[in-house]
Amino acid sequence: MQPKRPLPALVFLLLFTTPGILHAHGVFHRIERKEALVIAAEFDDGEPMSYADVKVLSPAGGKIEHQNGRTDRNGYFAFIPDQPGDWRITVDAGMGHVIDTRVSVNESFRVEQQERIGRPLSRWQGIVTGLGVIFGLTGFIYYFRARRSSSQLP
């Protein structure tokens, strides 16, 4: 009977339990400083659109995004354009709160112009508009009820 050789088991243990050998291979990183386009998304009351879905479409068009992701806690999202042209940025916070804008980037990757969005309503304008819609719909309902009840009279 031959004595058991612990050498193969020892080599196996050393190879597969050494932390230096278990690192990911073929993966590198570098940190670069580049100029990015940053969009700051916020609601009309100044509250940031935190963690809203963002889609960036390149000037090449198509349905596949150049980049997608979410805004950060403060409503910011950044991307680096890789070609000049008109870029389309869509920020969707859900429940109909959507920003859809375009920005034009020149050959030196500087912003030439951006689509201006109208000034948002103030809080009082929003309240007055909402009350107007409510009273208007109430008026229509009462009008049709009165019309129906007058047509049923003998």
ABEGO torsion letter per residue (X at the ends): XBBBBAAAAAAAAAAAABAAAABBBGBBBBBBBBBBBBBBBBBAAGBBBBGBBBBBBBAAEEABBABBEBBBAAGBBBBBBABBEBBBBBBBAEGGBBBBBBBBBBAAGBBABBBBBBBBBBAAAAAAAAAAAAAAAAAAAAAAAAAAAAAABX
